[in-house]
Amino acid sequence: MCTGSPSSNGSQSEEGSTTEQAPQEQQAETERERPAEQQLRTPTHAVVAAATAEDILAEYGSNLKLLECNSQVAELLTILRDKNTTRSDFKFYADRLIRLVIEESLNQLPYTHCDVETPTGAIYEGLKYRSGNCGVSIIRSGEAMEQGLRDCCRSIRIGKILVESDANTHEARVVYARFPDDIGSRQVLLMYPIMSTGNTVLQAVNVLREHGVPESCIILSNLFCTPMAARTVVNAFPKLKILTSELHPVAPNHFGQKYFGTD
């Protein structure tokens, strides 16, 4: 293919080069004249999905995992960010995304081997969760994820943490926490859908650690996370596992209000 100038060995004439360039130049000129909204663009989710496992490992470590960004997930992310999405549709599609994130978060829990006998008398070699899992939601938006967890684990216990910003210093501080008495011996799924700065999650994890939960036993289930928040949390708690559906510099901070109908 001609790159815009004759080859150094003279095998292409000046006239031949110009002839081959013309269609390409005309196409480029046409592209420049198109309105911005008509020009081809790469969807944001495709840019995020283009990051390889090696890129994520190098930037954030092995404990940050992204939900596979297939077309279904990309559509859900688009609907939830669309300002024209109705509240009923928003809740419906948010619950779908929550379910996907919860399901993948459960894959991060430890399992043990388990043999069962089938109705035909055969022995099936399978798996089961290790005992002692629980959920903890960060009030209020984290409560949107509770039903998704209950739909997957019908008898799981769920604790709560309320983190508020100080009116004077604007620093996040915990004002309420309620956990199972034996939470220190459990694997914890910490549920919080939106991470813009990571400060709320930092406070919540500190409270869990004060109650005896090892950092390595906490899995953060998240829907939307900014790169800044991911770095903040990963740097503070490198053993904490994070599962999110998207890394994007702009978080949909309207999520809680839209989901609960208080917008």
Long-range contacts (C-beta under 8 A, 24 or more apart in sequence): 43-74, 44-248, 45-69, 45-73, 45-74, 45-77, 45-78, 45-246, 46-74, 48-246, 48-247, 48-248, 49-74, 51-247, 59-231, 60-230, 60-231, 60-234, 61-234, 61-238, 63-234, 63-238, 63-239, 63-240, 63-241, 63-242, 64-230, 64-234, 64-242, 64-244, 65-104, 65-108, 65-241, 65-242, 65-243, 65-244, 66-244, 66-245, 66-246, 66-247, 67-100, 67-101, 67-104, 67-243, 67-244, 67-245, 67-246, 69-245, 69-246, 73-97, 73-100, 73-245, 76-100, 76-245, 77-245, 77-246, 80-252, 80-255, 81-252, 85-258, 87-258, 87-261, 87-263, 90-258, 90-259, 91-258, 91-259, 94-144, 94-223, 94-255, 94-259, 95-147, 95-148, 97-223, 97-245, 98-144, 98-145, 98-148, 98-193, 98-223, 99-148, 99-151, 99-152, 100-245, 101-145, 101-148, 101-221, 101-222, 101-223, 101-243, 101-244, 101-245, 102-145, 102-148, 102-149, 102-151, 102-152, 102-189, 102-221, 103-152, 104-243, 105-189, 105-219, 105-221, 105-243, 106-152, 106-153, 106-189, 108-219, 108-241, 108-243, 109-133, 109-187, 109-189, 109-219, 110-187, 130-187, 132-182, 132-185, 132-186, 132-187, 133-186, 133-187, 133-188, 133-189, 134-158, 134-159, 134-179, 134-180, 134-183, 134-186, 134-187, 134-188, 134-189, 135-159, 135-188, 135-189, 135-190, 135-191, 136-160, 136-161, 136-179, 136-183, 136-188, 136-189, 136-190, 136-191, 136-204, 136-208, 137-161, 137-191, 137-192, 138-162, 138-163, 138-190, 138-191, 138-192, 138-200, 138-201, 138-204, 139-163, 139-176, 140-256, 140-260, 141-192, 141-193, 141-194, 141-255, 141-256, 141-259, 142-190, 142-191, 142-192, 142-193, 144-193, 144-255, 144-256, 144-259, 144-260, 145-191, 145-192, 145-193, 145-221, 146-191, 149-189, 149-191, 159-183, 161-204, 161-207, 163-200, 163-203, 163-204, 171-199, 172-199, 172-200, 172-202, 172-203, 173-203, 174-203, 174-204, 174-206, 174-207, 177-207, 177-211, 179-208, 179-211, 183-208, 183-211, 183-212, 183-213, 184-211, 184-212, 184-213, 185-212, 186-213, 186-217, 187-217, 187-219, 188-213, 188-217, 188-218, 188-219, 189-219, 189-221, 190-218, 190-219, 190-220, 190-221, 191-221, 192-220, 192-221, 192-222, 193-222, 193-223, 193-224, 193-255, 193-256, 194-222, 194-223, 194-224, 194-251, 194-252, 194-253, 194-255, 194-256, 195-222, 195-224, 195-225, 195-226, 195-229, 195-230, 195-233, 195-244, 195-251, 196-226, 196-228, 196-229, 196-251, 196-253, 197-226, 197-228, 197-229, 197-232, 198-228, 198-229, 198-230, 198-231, 198-232, 198-233, 198-236, 199-232, 201-229, 201-233, 202-232, 202-233, 202-236, 202-237, 205-233, 205-236, 205-237, 205-240, 214-239, 215-239, 215-240, 216-240, 216-241, 219-243, 220-244, 223-255, 224-248, 224-251, 224-252, 224-255, 225-251, 226-250, 226-251
